[in-house]
Amino acid sequence: MRMKQKRDVFILLPNKQHLECAVTVTAKGHDVLNTVLELLGVMELQVLGLAVLRDNEYLFLDLEQKLSKYFGKRWSRRSSKVLQLYYTELRRKVLQSQSRHQEAWFFQLAASALQAEVGDLEEKEGSEEEEEVVEEEDGEEEEDGRHEKKRRHYFLPEDYFPFWLIKHWGRDFMFQHSPVLHGELRGLSHRGAMLQFIKEASCLQDGPVTFYRMRQDRRFEIHAVGSLCLPLLVYYTTSCFHSKHILKHLSDSHRFHISTRDTVSYIQQLEDMQASQFYKEAYICDVAGLRQRLHNNSLMSSVSDCSVGMLTTTVWSEEEEEEEEEEEEEGSATAEVEMCVDEPEEVFVDSPPEVSWLAELLYGVSVDGPLVLPPSDWAALSFVVLFIAVTIGGGTPAMPPPVPTALGVFSSTGLALLWKDISSKMRGEHRSISGLFSQYIALKVICWLGRRQRRKLEADTLNVKRAQEETLLLRLRKNADTCYGKQYDFSSIKDTDDFRARHPITTYEHYRELIRRIAGGEAKVIIAEKPLILAMTSGTSGPSAMLLSTKDTNTEFFLQGVTVCMDAMRQAFPASNSLQRTTKFFYTPTFRQSEAGIPIGPNSSTPASSRHMLNLYTTPASAFEVPSEKDALYLHLLFALKDPTVGTLESNFASTVFYAFSALQERWQELVDDIERGKVSSSLTLEPKLRARLEAQIKPDPRRAAELREHFREGFKGISQRLWPHLHLVLAVDSGSNQIYGEMLRESYCWGVPFYSPFYAATEGLIGVNLWPQEPSRRYLLCPRSMFCEFLPESSLDEEQPHTLLMEEVKEGHNYELVLTNASGLFRYRIGDIVKVVGFHNQCPIVEFQYRRGQMLSVRGEKVSEALFLGALKKAVAQWPGAHLVDYCCAESGILGDSTGGSDPHYQVFIELKGVRNLTEEQRYKLDICLQQDSAVYKSFRIKGSIGSMRVQLVAEGAFRELRTQMMSFSNTSPNTFKMHRVLRRKEYADFLLGKTVS
């Protein structure tokens, strides 16, 4: 039974005497008063009361209110004794931990424990003694040395590190590095340090776990020699039958492993002998002796002797035998089965080139680091590889008959188990075996990479200052030999402060001429390597800029972005782990060539860069060759409608998904007819060979066509889930300028389907990842290893060289402009994004995108941001009966000249609505009123008459879709990367919408 928490209350009586009483946490004022009166033996209740002394004034208590109302959070807080006891228990377990693969955590835990028990580490004394005379220097150095040694040896390593770790690294290593980590926690309170220790201890695989014996269930134990952490595995089952079944399964698996172990060894020896005949200089061995050993080695002996490797016994203690006799009538005996397996620990060692090949196979990028997959994943890959090997080499005449037989049994059993797992995750029919296997393996690899990168990210967030400095110095060292690196002497920069003092804050004009030289073929101008492409920005807040895109940029985006977000997605949406196809709306962009032959175009994923993953999508690979966006979109929709088991709708931005559903609503009858006939519409401009290849993959399907017609006739609200009953996610960025598209999709076409906005990224590279897929707000954790980030406070944006803050210096609730140093030649670069710090994950900031500097309305210096204006617009539309916002943009009156009339500066607002054909003057003025309510600065200018009333123009249906086409044509932007301009800076765009005005 849980004990109620007690609190000690001290009462000061009028005669200055003190009383002490104990009450519960939930006690009210009259409970304390009754206790006091009982202690004093006083019955005259009407002449006494209770008061709290605050600021030398008495505040009388309401006797019906709880005491927590007057004493705040400290009253309800749990006793620190519980925290201290739990901390002490974890300290003991950490010292007994055997998590040898998590060495780094023990140093962080030791630092937290030292901070909790010792407090702030004494800082090194200044160098005041340096002004003393030269004769005393030697003596002072000896004294400083003794002081430094005393400062370092203020703890015993045995009290803070496991024995095996001290034995591995040595005591001197502990004394050298522990004070550094301890010093980084200076200022952390005793309670805060204990809480941090408890939190970090939970990351150990065997640290915070306590196993308690269950007396009422069956139990059997497995002793596994060579286990990383736990020397004993304990299993609980509901019956003896289940225990025997599990043990039988483990026993059979072990016997199978023993029976094939010598076979594998035999094959390896055969390969060694064969290789020795071709590479004499690489093998020094006795070939004759090897042949003799192979001849004497019997493959079948391992099967008969496999029982030697397994010892199964039943262990009963006398106490348990007595308890079983007492409990036998109730049928609740405790069974213990010990299985000792004397097998060597398996270690997988793979070289970095193999890992690079694996990642390039998936996404065309390279990965650094060893590949150590979980055993289940390795089993899946091993079975596939072994099956291929048997198929290719099964006919080798030199192989003895037992070998292919054993291998055939092994591969068949493995493939059966593999296929069972694949079948359990498969949705739908008509999937090729090769496609299923490739998707299955791709998911396994990405799962492993995601877990691996997530652990790295978590470790970096514990010390963002170190991660950021290492990232910066890596960038500088790599480009130190370039013209730019020599100009700013990158090789001599030692830390972040040195870098910020030496290098100015930059904009695109700083790099324009340098990038022109690179486009002309000059090498080592800014970066040491040749760029993959010259990436064009979307031009949302100004003219398109040409930036560099390198292999490192793509690798970071895949490893730190794609894999981490896939891991978060699978945890939040388990259905995404099934083998379902994805409909991805993306298009082949148009590239041109620079003078040096470097491609110039958008920096985003394309069908060409994702060629290894195209079999995961509903759209066939040949359809991605279609250059027209309109025709390619039709094919995306056609093949998506054919497959009722689509699991995910994916695109870079929510706007692309929205325009896809808009096209579906217009052309659904044509699409259904094509599915019924098994043809591709003649309205598409396709080459004859391409049309033939596409129609070869479409068979007439009248049944599916009938289902689709029925769904479409029911309306388009929630149409996505009716078309695809297994649809579980829309994967697209729906923050910033794409916010309204995400809201429209959720309210209409994709009603009831969850959305996940995975990245915060730009042409400059990956900035942040969304680790909270199910939250409605779009928050992004900044990636400490992707870019070196600095922050300009919103109040200092107009300064020429303002002071910047680092990740560990920003404050929650404040707005900042991002200043980035990336892997592709941008240093202290202002990207123009304004973000708000909404929290921290460990030490790393979590941000929300607010607006682009170039997308602010300002005719008198009022600076109305995109987010502020959109909030006012949505409030106004809500007051227009029957109106639904489709799209909008604004223009300042200065770019329009005399087109709209009026002498005062004002905003010109273009709106596309559904449900209304006209707006009254009163309704138009509602928007101006709503903006005045949200912006005090705008309101003051309106009252003064400095800014005129905004002009609201209602444009025709489809006007913004046509504007989108015109904008992409002008800026050479791909549909994959296009973002609608919310503030128009070109008169041609504003004039186009004026021509589409209907009200």
LUMROKOL-948197 format. One record per residue (C-alpha): residue in one letter; x, y, z. Coordinates in steps of 0.5 Angstrom, whole numbers, plus 500, padded with zeros to 3 digits. Layout:
BEGIN
AXYZ;...
This chain:
BEGIN
M500500500;R503507498;M504511504;K501519503;Q507524503;K507528510;R510535510;D512539517;V509545518;F511550523;I506555527;L508561530;L503563536;P502570538;N506569545;K512567540;Q512560542;H513555536;L509549535;E510543530;C505539526;A505534520;V500534515;T499531508;V500534502;T493535500;A491538507;K487544507;G487550512;H482548517;D486541518;V492545520;L488549525;N484543528;T491540529;V494546533;L487547537;E488540539;L495541541;L493547545;G487545548;V483551546;M476550544;E474558542;L475557534;Q472564533;V477568536;L483564532;G486563525;L492562521;A496567516;V502567512;L507572513;R510575506;D514581505;N512583513;E505583512;Y500577514;L496574509;F490570512;L489563509;D482561507;L481555511;E477551505;Q483552500;K489547500;L496549503;S499548496;K495554494;Y500558499;F506555499;G507553491;K510548487;R515546493;W510544497;S508538493;R515537491;R517530493;S522529498;S529529496;K530523500;V527519495;L531522489;Q538521494;L536514495;Y535512487;Y541516485;T545512490;E542506488;L544507481;R551509483;R552502485;K549499479;V553504474;L559501478;Q557494476;S555495469;Q558491464;S556495458;R563495455;H560498448;Q558504451;E564507454;A563514453;W557514457;F561512463;F565519463;Q559523462;L556519468;A562520472;A562528471;S555528473;A556524480;L562529481;Q558535480;A553532485;E557530490;V563535490;G560541487;D563546482;L570544480;E575549483;E577554477;K585554475;E588560478;G590566474;S597568472;E598573477;E604570479;E607571472;E609578474;E614576479;V621576478;V625571474;E628568480;E622565483;E619562476;D622555477;G619555484;E612558482;E612552477;E613547482;E608550486;D603550480;G604543478;R603541485;H597545485;E594542479;K596535481;K592536487;R586539483;R586533478;H587528484;Y581530488;F577523487;L578516486;P577513480;E574506483;D568510486;Y566513479;F568508474;P567500473;F573496474;W574494467;L574501464;I579503469;K583497467;H582498460;W584506460;G588507466;R588511472;D592517469;F587517463;M581518468;F585523472;Q586527466;H579527462;S574527468;P576534471;V575537464;L568534463;H566536470;G568543469;E563543464;L557542469;R560548473;G553552476;L549546475;S546545482;H546539487;R539536485;G540538478;A546534477;M543528481;L537528476;Q542529470;F545522472;I539519473;K537521466;E544519463;A544512467;S538510463;C542510457;L546504459;Q543497457;D544494464;G545500468;P538502471;V534495470;T533491477;F530484476;Y525481481;R523474482;M516472480;R514467484;Q507465481;D509464474;R514459471;R521461469;F527458466;E534461465;I539461460;H546462461;A549465455;V557465455;G560471452;S554476453;L555483452;C552485459;L547480462;P550474464;L543471465;L537471461;V531470465;Y524468461;Y517468464;T512464461;T504462463;S505455463;C510449463;F508447456;H510454453;S517454457;K518447454;H516450447;I521455447;L527451450;K525446444;H526452439;L532454442;S535447442;D533446435;S536453433;H543451437;R543444434;F542447427;H548452428;I553446430;S551442425;T553447419;R559450423;D563445420;T560446413;V562453413;S569452416;Y570446410;I568451405;Q572456408;Q578452408;L577450400;E577457398;D583458402;M586452398;Q584454392;A586461393;S593459395;Q594456388;F593462385;Y596467390;K602464392;E606470395;A600471399;Y599465402;I604461406;C601454408;D602447408;V597445402;A598438403;G597438410;L591442409;R588437404;Q589431409;R585435414;L580436409;H580429408;N580427415;N574432417;S567429417;L562433415;M557429419;S561428425;S558435427;V551433427;S552427431;D557431436;C552437437;S549435443;V556436446;G556443445;M549444449;L548442456;T541442459;T539441466;T534442471;V536446477;W532445484;S533448490;E531445497;E527451498;E523451491;E522444492;E518445499;E515451496;E513447490;E510441494;E505447498;E503450491;E502444487;E495443488;E494450486;G498449479;S503454480;A510451481;T517455479;A521451474;E528453472;V532450466;E539452465;M542452458;C549453458;V552454451;D559454450;E560458444;P565463442;E562470441;E561472434;V564479432;F562482425;V567487422;D566490416;S570495412;P568503411;P568502403;E563496404;V558501408;S559506403;W557501398;L551499402;A549507402;E550508395;L546502393;L540505397;Y541513396;G547514392;V551517398;S557515402;V557513409;D563513414;G564508419;P563500420;L557496419;V554492425;L547490424;P543487429;P543479428;S536479425;D538484420;W544480418;A540473418;A536476413;L542479409;S546472410;F540468407;V539472401;V547472399;L547464401;F541463396;I545467391;A551463392;V548456392;T544458386;I551460382;G556455385;G551449386;G554446380;T561446382;P564439380;A570440386;M565440391;P563434395;P556431395;P554433402;V556440402;P551442397;T546438400;A547442407;L548448404;G541447400;V538445407;F541451410;S539456405;S532453404;T530454411;G533461412;L529463406;A523460409;L524464415;L525470411;W519469407;K515468413;D517475415;I516478409;S509475408;S507478415;K509485412;M506485405;R500488403;G497487397;E498483391;H502483384;R509484387;S515481384;I519477389;S525481387;G522488389;L519485395;F526483397;S530489395;Q525493399;Y525489405;I533489405;A533497404;L528497410;K533493415;V539497413;I535504414;C532501420;W539500423;L542506420;G537510423;R538507430;R545508429;Q545516427;R539517433;R544515438;K550519435;L545525435;E543524442;A550524444;D551530441;T546534444;L549532451;N555537449;V553541443;K559546444;R564540443;A560538437;Q559544434;E566546435;E569539432;T564540426;L567547424;L574545425;L573539420;R570544415;L576549416;R581544416;K578541409;N578547406;A585550409;D589549402;T583553398;C584560395;Y579562400;G582558406;K589561405;Q585568405;Y582567412;D588563414;F583557416;S589553418;S591557424;I584558427;K583554433;D576555436;T570558435;D571565438;D578565433;F573564427;R568569429;A573574430;R577573424;H571572419;P566577417;I558575417;T557574409;T551574404;Y550572397;E554578394;H560576398;Y560569394;R558571387;E564572384;L567566387;I562561385;R562564378;R570562378;I568555380;A563555374;G568557369;G572551371;E577554377;A579549382;K580550389;V577557390;I572556396;I572548397;A577543396;E573538392;K569539385;P562540386;L557535384;I552541382;L551548382;A545549386;M539554384;T535557390;S528557389;G528565389;T522565394;S525572398;G529575392;P533573386;S535565385;A542564388;M547559385;L550555391;L555549391;S552542392;T558537394;K558530396;D559531403;T552535403;N548530400;T551525405;E550529411;F542530409;F542522408;L545520414;Q543526419;G536527416;V533521412;T535516417;V534519423;C527521421;M525515418;D527512425;A522517428;M517515423;R517508425;Q516509432;A511514431;F507510426;P509503426;A504501420;S510505416;N514499417;S510494412;L512493405;Q507497402;R509502396;T509509396;T506514392;K512520391;F510526387;F517528384;Y519530377;T525530373;P528537373;T531540367;F539542368;R544546364;Q551546364;S556551366;E562553362;A566547366;G561542365;I558542372;P550541372;I546547374;G539546377;P535545383;N539541389;S533536391;S532529391;T531527383;P529520380;A536520378;S539520384;S534515387;R534510382;H536505387;M529506390;L524507385;N522500385;L519502392;Y514507389;T508506385;T510510379;P514505374;A521508373;S520509366;A514514367;F520519371;E523520364;V517524362;P519532362;S512535362;E510536370;K503535367;D504529364;A508526369;L503528375;Y498524371;L502518371;H503518378;L496519379;L494513374;F499508377;A497510384;L490509383;K491502380;D494500387;P489500393;T495498398;V498505397;G501506404;T504513404;L504519400;E510523399;S513529397;N518535398;F512540400;A505539402;S503544396;T505539391;V501534394;F495539394;Y496540387;A496533385;F489532389;S487538385;A489535379;L485528381;Q479532382;E479535375;R481529371;W479523375;Q474520370;E479520365;L484516370;V478511371;D477510364;D484509363;I485503368;E478500366;R481500359;G488498361;K491504356;V494511357;S490517355;S492520348;S492527351;L499525354;T505527350;L509521350;E514518345;P511511342;K516507345;L515510352;R508509351;A508502350;R513501356;L508504360;E502500357;A505494358;Q505495366;I497496365;K492491365;P485492364;D482492371;P474494370;R473491378;R478497380;A475502376;A468501378;E471501386;L474508384;R468511381;E464509387;H469512391;F469519387;R461519387;E461520394;G465526394;F472529395;K472530403;G477524406;I477521399;S485519400;Q483513405;R477511401;L482510395;W487507399;P484504405;H491502408;L494509407;H497511414;L501517413;V503523408;L510525408;A511532406;V514539409;D507543411;S510548415;G512556413;S509557406;N506550406;Q502551412;I496553409;Y496547404;G497542409;E491545413;M487544407;L489537405;R487535413;E481539412;S479536405;Y482530401;C486527407;W482528412;G483523418;V490521415;P496523419;F502528417;Y509528418;S514534416;P520531417;F526536415;Y528543416;A532544410;A534549405;T539549399;E544550403;G543543407;L540540412;I538544418;G534540423;V530534424;N523533427;L523528432;W516529434;P512526428;Q505526432;E505533435;P501538431;S506544432;R512543427;R518543431;Y525542429;L531539433;L538543430;C543538428;P549539431;R554535426;S550538420;M552545420;F556550425;C550555427;E550562429;F544566431;L543573430;P537576435;E531579432;S533586435;S540587431;L538584424;D539591421;E546592424;E552591419;Q556586423;P552584429;H554580435;T552573434;L550567439;L552560439;M547554440;E548554448;E547561448;V540562445;K534563450;E527560449;G522564447;H526569443;N527570435;Y533569431;E536569424;L540563422;V547564420;L550558418;T557555416;N556549412;A560543408;S559546401;G563553402;L559558406;F562561412;R558565417;Y552566411;R546569413;I540565410;G535570411;D530565416;I528567422;V526562427;K524562434;V527557440;V521554443;G525549447;F531545448;H533537447;N538536452;Q543542450;C541543443;P535548441;I529546438;V526551433;E520553429;F520557423;Q517564423;Y518567416;R523569411;R527576412;G525578404;Q518576405;M516581410;L511587408;S514593410;V512600407;R513604413;G518600417;E513596420;K515589418;V509585418;S512577417;E509572413;A506568420;L503574423;F499576416;L497569415;G494569422;A490575421;L488573414;K485566417;K481570422;A478574417;V476568412;A473565418;Q468571419;W466570411;P460566411;G462560407;A469562405;H475557405;L482559403;V485556397;D492561396;Y494568397;C500573396;C501580397;A504586394;E507593397;S503598393;G510601391;I511596386;L505597383;G505604381;D498607379;S495600377;T491600384;G490607385;G491611392;S496615394;D498612401;P502606401;H498600402;Y498593402;Q495589395;V492582397;F490577392;I486571395;E483565392;L477562395;K472557395;G465557397;V464565395;R464569388;N464576391;L466580397;T463586400;E467592402;E465590409;Q468583409;R474586405;Y475591411;K475585416;L482583414;D485590415;I482590422;C484583424;L491585422;Q491591426;Q489587432;D495582431;S500588430;A500594434;V505597430;Y501597424;K495599428;S499605430;F501607422;R494606420;I491611426;K496616424;G494615416;S501613414;I499607411;G492606407;S487601408;M489594404;R486593398;V483586397;Q483582390;L479576389;V482572384;A479567379;E479559381;G486556378;A490563378;F495561383;R496555379;E498559373;L502563377;R506558380;T507555373;Q509562371;M514563377;M517556375;S518558368;F522565370;S526562375;N528555372;T525552379;S523545379;P516543382;N520539387;T523545390;F518551389;K515555394;M509560393;H512567394;R507570399;V510577398;L511579391;R517583389;R516583381;K511587378;E510582372;Y507577378;A502582381;D500585374;F498577372;L494577378;L491583377;G489581370;K485575374;T481579379;V474577379;S472582385;
